[in-house]
Amino acid sequence: MVEYAARKGNLPPRPHVVWDDLAERRRTGVRAWVRLYPGEVAPCLVSGDRPITLVWSSLWPDRPDDLVEFTLRPHGMGTRVEVVMTGAEEPQPEQASYFRRRLGELVYGELRLAYDQ
């Protein structure tokens, strides 16, 4: 597997809360946060070790073998979130840039907003 995109950022809740939200990917309810764009599919939880790591399947049907790997670490009163995307082959640079930006929107934008931040 080739690592082709990575992002790091902080979220306000503790790691176990962030892990649960990433694992359940709530689309309705108190912390609804996953808004998919046309051409995206809801990721499945491939594996996880609560509250430290979890792996999603790809959000993009044209790259079904890609994985989105999350590592969560305590950071002050919140969580340091590291996201790495891997695939069998590296996408074109503009596609990798889009994937990186889109993951940033989901995790550090939409999920952060679900925590009222």
CYANA upper distance limits for C-alpha pairs under 8 A (distance plus 0.5 A):
  1 MET  CA     86 THR  CA      6.35
  1 MET  CA     87 GLY  CA      5.65
  1 MET  CA     88 ALA  CA      5.32
  1 MET  CA     89 GLU  CA      7.55
  2 VAL  CA     86 THR  CA      5.68
  2 VAL  CA     87 GLY  CA      5.80
  2 VAL  CA     88 ALA  CA      6.50
  2 VAL  CA     89 GLU  CA      6.49
  2 VAL  CA     90 GLU  CA      6.77
  3 GLU  CA     84 VAL  CA      7.35
  3 GLU  CA     85 MET  CA      6.33
  3 GLU  CA     86 THR  CA      4.83
  3 GLU  CA     87 GLY  CA      7.21
  3 GLU  CA     90 GLU  CA      8.02
  4 TYR  CA     84 VAL  CA      8.18
  4 TYR  CA     85 MET  CA      6.45
  4 TYR  CA     86 THR  CA      6.36
  4 TYR  CA     87 GLY  CA      7.97
  4 TYR  CA     90 GLU  CA      6.40
  4 TYR  CA     91 PRO  CA      8.02
  4 TYR  CA     96 ALA  CA      7.06
  5 ALA  CA     84 VAL  CA      6.26
  5 ALA  CA     85 MET  CA      5.59
  5 ALA  CA     86 THR  CA      7.76
  5 ALA  CA     96 ALA  CA      6.83
  5 ALA  CA     97 SER  CA      8.08
  5 ALA  CA     99 PHE  CA      7.85
  5 ALA  CA    100 ARG  CA      6.10
  6 ALA  CA     82 GLU  CA      7.83
  6 ALA  CA     83 VAL  CA      5.97
  6 ALA  CA     84 VAL  CA      4.88
  6 ALA  CA     85 MET  CA      6.78
  6 ALA  CA    100 ARG  CA      7.17
  7 ARG  CA     82 GLU  CA      6.38
  7 ARG  CA     83 VAL  CA      5.67
  7 ARG  CA     84 VAL  CA      7.15
  7 ARG  CA    100 ARG  CA      7.48
  7 ARG  CA    103 LEU  CA      8.49
  7 ARG  CA    104 GLY  CA      7.46
  8 LYS  CA     80 ARG  CA      7.74
  8 LYS  CA     81 VAL  CA      6.19
  8 LYS  CA     82 GLU  CA      4.99
  8 LYS  CA     83 VAL  CA      6.79
  9 GLY  CA     80 ARG  CA      6.34
  9 GLY  CA     81 VAL  CA      5.91
  9 GLY  CA     82 GLU  CA      7.19
  9 GLY  CA    108 TYR  CA      7.37
 10 ASN  CA     75 HIS  CA      8.06
 10 ASN  CA     78 GLY  CA      7.56
 10 ASN  CA     79 THR  CA      6.06
 10 ASN  CA     80 ARG  CA      5.01
 10 ASN  CA     81 VAL  CA      6.26
 10 ASN  CA    108 TYR  CA      8.09
 11 LEU  CA     18 VAL  CA      8.34
 11 LEU  CA     78 GLY  CA      6.31
 11 LEU  CA     79 THR  CA      5.77
 11 LEU  CA     80 ARG  CA      7.07
 11 LEU  CA     81 VAL  CA      7.68
 11 LEU  CA    108 TYR  CA      7.74
 11 LEU  CA    112 ARG  CA      6.83
 12 PRO  CA     77 MET  CA      7.41
 12 PRO  CA     78 GLY  CA      4.81
 12 PRO  CA     79 THR  CA      6.78
 12 PRO  CA    112 ARG  CA      8.22
 12 PRO  CA    115 TYR  CA      8.02
 12 PRO  CA    117 GLN  CA      8.24
 13 PRO  CA     17 VAL  CA      6.60
 13 PRO  CA     18 VAL  CA      6.92
 13 PRO  CA     77 MET  CA      7.57
 13 PRO  CA     78 GLY  CA      5.16
 13 PRO  CA     79 THR  CA      6.75
 13 PRO  CA    115 TYR  CA      8.30
 14 ARG  CA     18 VAL  CA      7.09
 14 ARG  CA     74 PRO  CA      7.12
 14 ARG  CA     77 MET  CA      7.03
 14 ARG  CA     78 GLY  CA      5.19
 14 ARG  CA     79 THR  CA      5.93
 15 PRO  CA     19 TRP  CA      6.42
 15 PRO  CA     51 PRO  CA      6.26
 15 PRO  CA     52 ILE  CA      7.66
 15 PRO  CA     72 LEU  CA      6.37
 15 PRO  CA     73 ARG  CA      6.87
 15 PRO  CA     74 PRO  CA      6.68
 15 PRO  CA     78 GLY  CA      7.52
 15 PRO  CA     79 THR  CA      5.82
 16 HIS  CA     20 ASP  CA      6.67
 16 HIS  CA     50 ARG  CA      7.35
 16 HIS  CA     51 PRO  CA      5.29
 16 HIS  CA     52 ILE  CA      8.46
 17 VAL  CA     21 ASP  CA      6.85
 18 VAL  CA     22 LEU  CA      6.66
 18 VAL  CA     79 THR  CA      8.12
 19 TRP  CA     23 ALA  CA      6.46
 19 TRP  CA     50 ARG  CA      7.10
 19 TRP  CA     51 PRO  CA      6.07
 19 TRP  CA     52 ILE  CA      7.94
 19 TRP  CA     53 THR  CA      8.26
 19 TRP  CA     54 LEU  CA      8.04
 19 TRP  CA     72 LEU  CA      8.01
 20 ASP  CA     24 GLU  CA      6.50
 20 ASP  CA     51 PRO  CA      8.48
 21 ASP  CA     25 ARG  CA      6.06
 21 ASP  CA     26 ARG  CA      7.22
 23 ALA  CA     45 LEU  CA      6.66
 23 ALA  CA     54 LEU  CA      7.91
 25 ARG  CA     32 ALA  CA      8.42
 25 ARG  CA     33 TRP  CA      7.91
 25 ARG  CA     34 VAL  CA      6.89
 26 ARG  CA     31 ARG  CA      7.10
 26 ARG  CA     32 ALA  CA      5.63
 26 ARG  CA     33 TRP  CA      6.94
 26 ARG  CA     34 VAL  CA      7.17
 27 ARG  CA     31 ARG  CA      8.38
 27 ARG  CA     32 ALA  CA      5.16
 27 ARG  CA     33 TRP  CA      6.50
 27 ARG  CA     34 VAL  CA      6.00
 27 ARG  CA     35 ARG  CA      7.90
 28 THR  CA     32 ALA  CA      5.11
 28 THR  CA     33 TRP  CA      8.30
 30 VAL  CA    114 ALA  CA      8.50
 31 ARG  CA    111 LEU  CA      8.46
 31 ARG  CA    114 ALA  CA      5.52
 31 ARG  CA    115 TYR  CA      7.69
 32 ALA  CA    114 ALA  CA      7.06
 33 TRP  CA    106 LEU  CA      8.19
 33 TRP  CA    110 GLU  CA      5.88
 33 TRP  CA    111 LEU  CA      5.88
 33 TRP  CA    113 LEU  CA      8.27
 33 TRP  CA    114 ALA  CA      6.48
 34 VAL  CA    106 LEU  CA      7.33
 34 VAL  CA    110 GLU  CA      7.53
 34 VAL  CA    111 LEU  CA      8.08
 35 ARG  CA    106 LEU  CA      8.34
 35 ARG  CA    110 GLU  CA      8.50
 36 LEU  CA     40 GLU  CA      6.35
 36 LEU  CA     41 VAL  CA      7.41
 36 LEU  CA     42 ALA  CA      7.70
 39 GLY  CA     60 TRP  CA      7.22
 39 GLY  CA     61 PRO  CA      7.88
 40 GLU  CA     59 LEU  CA      5.72
 40 GLU  CA     60 TRP  CA      5.56
 40 GLU  CA     61 PRO  CA      7.33
 41 VAL  CA     58 SER  CA      8.34
 41 VAL  CA     59 LEU  CA      5.47
 41 VAL  CA     60 TRP  CA      6.72
 41 VAL  CA     61 PRO  CA      7.34
 42 ALA  CA     59 LEU  CA      6.50
 43 PRO  CA     56 TRP  CA      6.16
 43 PRO  CA     57 SER  CA      5.56
 43 PRO  CA     58 SER  CA      6.34
 43 PRO  CA     59 LEU  CA      5.84
 44 CYS  CA     56 TRP  CA      5.98
 44 CYS  CA     57 SER  CA      5.74
 44 CYS  CA     58 SER  CA      8.43
 45 LEU  CA     54 LEU  CA      7.86
 45 LEU  CA     55 VAL  CA      6.53
 45 LEU  CA     56 TRP  CA      5.27
 45 LEU  CA     57 SER  CA      7.01
 46 VAL  CA     54 LEU  CA      8.06
 46 VAL  CA     55 VAL  CA      5.86
 46 VAL  CA     56 TRP  CA      5.89
 46 VAL  CA     57 SER  CA      6.62
 47 SER  CA     54 LEU  CA      6.08
 47 SER  CA     55 VAL  CA      5.76
 47 SER  CA     56 TRP  CA      7.91
 48 GLY  CA     52 ILE  CA      8.33
 48 GLY  CA     53 THR  CA      5.88
 48 GLY  CA     54 LEU  CA      4.34
 48 GLY  CA     55 VAL  CA      6.63
 49 ASP  CA     53 THR  CA      5.67
 49 ASP  CA     54 LEU  CA      6.70
 50 ARG  CA     54 LEU  CA      7.97
 51 PRO  CA     72 LEU  CA      7.45
 52 ILE  CA     71 THR  CA      6.20
 52 ILE  CA     72 LEU  CA      5.42
 52 ILE  CA     73 ARG  CA      7.10
 53 THR  CA     69 GLU  CA      7.85
 53 THR  CA     70 PHE  CA      5.98
 53 THR  CA     71 THR  CA      5.12
 53 THR  CA     72 LEU  CA      6.68
 54 LEU  CA     69 GLU  CA      6.52
 54 LEU  CA     70 PHE  CA      5.82
 54 LEU  CA     71 THR  CA      7.38
 55 VAL  CA     67 LEU  CA      7.12
 55 VAL  CA     68 VAL  CA      6.06
 55 VAL  CA     69 GLU  CA      4.95
 55 VAL  CA     70 PHE  CA      6.63
 56 TRP  CA     67 LEU  CA      6.30
 56 TRP  CA     68 VAL  CA      5.48
 56 TRP  CA     69 GLU  CA      6.94
 57 SER  CA     64 PRO  CA      8.02
 57 SER  CA     65 ASP  CA      8.04
 57 SER  CA     66 ASP  CA      7.06
 57 SER  CA     67 LEU  CA      5.48
 57 SER  CA     68 VAL  CA      6.82
 58 SER  CA     63 ARG  CA      7.21
 58 SER  CA     64 PRO  CA      6.27
 58 SER  CA     65 ASP  CA      7.35
 58 SER  CA     66 ASP  CA      5.64
 58 SER  CA     67 LEU  CA      5.88
 58 SER  CA     68 VAL  CA      7.09
 60 TRP  CA     64 PRO  CA      7.11
 63 ARG  CA     87 GLY  CA      8.36
 65 ASP  CA     87 GLY  CA      6.61
 65 ASP  CA     88 ALA  CA      7.25
 66 ASP  CA     85 MET  CA      7.47
 66 ASP  CA     86 THR  CA      6.02
 66 ASP  CA     87 GLY  CA      4.73
 66 ASP  CA     88 ALA  CA      7.44
 67 LEU  CA     85 MET  CA      6.18
 67 LEU  CA     86 THR  CA      5.85
 67 LEU  CA     87 GLY  CA      6.93
 68 VAL  CA     83 VAL  CA      7.26
 68 VAL  CA     84 VAL  CA      6.31
 68 VAL  CA     85 MET  CA      5.11
 68 VAL  CA     86 THR  CA      7.15
 69 GLU  CA     83 VAL  CA      6.10
 69 GLU  CA     84 VAL  CA      5.63
 69 GLU  CA     85 MET  CA      6.74
 69 GLU  CA     86 THR  CA      8.42
 70 PHE  CA     81 VAL  CA      7.26
 70 PHE  CA     82 GLU  CA      6.14
 70 PHE  CA     83 VAL  CA      5.18
 70 PHE  CA     84 VAL  CA      7.13
 71 THR  CA     81 VAL  CA      6.38
 71 THR  CA     82 GLU  CA      5.63
 71 THR  CA     83 VAL  CA      7.11
 72 LEU  CA     79 THR  CA      6.77
 72 LEU  CA     80 ARG  CA      6.23
 72 LEU  CA     81 VAL  CA      5.37
 72 LEU  CA     82 GLU  CA      7.06
 73 ARG  CA     79 THR  CA      6.01
 73 ARG  CA     80 ARG  CA      5.61
 73 ARG  CA     81 VAL  CA      7.20
 74 PRO  CA     78 GLY  CA      6.52
 74 PRO  CA     79 THR  CA      5.17
 74 PRO  CA     80 ARG  CA      6.60
 75 HIS  CA     79 THR  CA      5.33
 75 HIS  CA     80 ARG  CA      5.93
 90 GLU  CA     96 ALA  CA      8.30
 91 PRO  CA     95 GLN  CA      6.52
 91 PRO  CA     96 ALA  CA      6.24
 92 GLN  CA     96 ALA  CA      6.72
 93 PRO  CA     97 SER  CA      6.59
 94 GLU  CA     98 TYR  CA      6.72
 95 GLN  CA     99 PHE  CA      6.72
 96 ALA  CA    100 ARG  CA      6.64
 97 SER  CA    101 ARG  CA      6.65
 98 TYR  CA    102 ARG  CA      6.44
 99 PHE  CA    103 LEU  CA      6.62
100 ARG  CA    104 GLY  CA      6.77
101 ARG  CA    105 GLU  CA      6.77
102 ARG  CA    106 LEU  CA      6.78
103 LEU  CA    107 VAL  CA      6.49
103 LEU  CA    108 TYR  CA      8.38
104 GLY  CA    108 TYR  CA      5.73
104 GLY  CA    109 GLY  CA      7.10
105 GLU  CA    109 GLY  CA      5.09
105 GLU  CA    110 GLU  CA      6.70
106 LEU  CA    110 GLU  CA      5.45
106 LEU  CA    111 LEU  CA      6.69
107 VAL  CA    111 LEU  CA      5.57
107 VAL  CA    112 ARG  CA      7.27
108 TYR  CA    112 ARG  CA      5.96
109 GLY  CA    113 LEU  CA      6.64
110 GLU  CA    114 ALA  CA      6.87
111 LEU  CA    115 TYR  CA      7.32
112 ARG  CA    116 ASP  CA      7.34
112 ARG  CA    117 GLN  CA      6.15
113 LEU  CA    117 GLN  CA      5.72
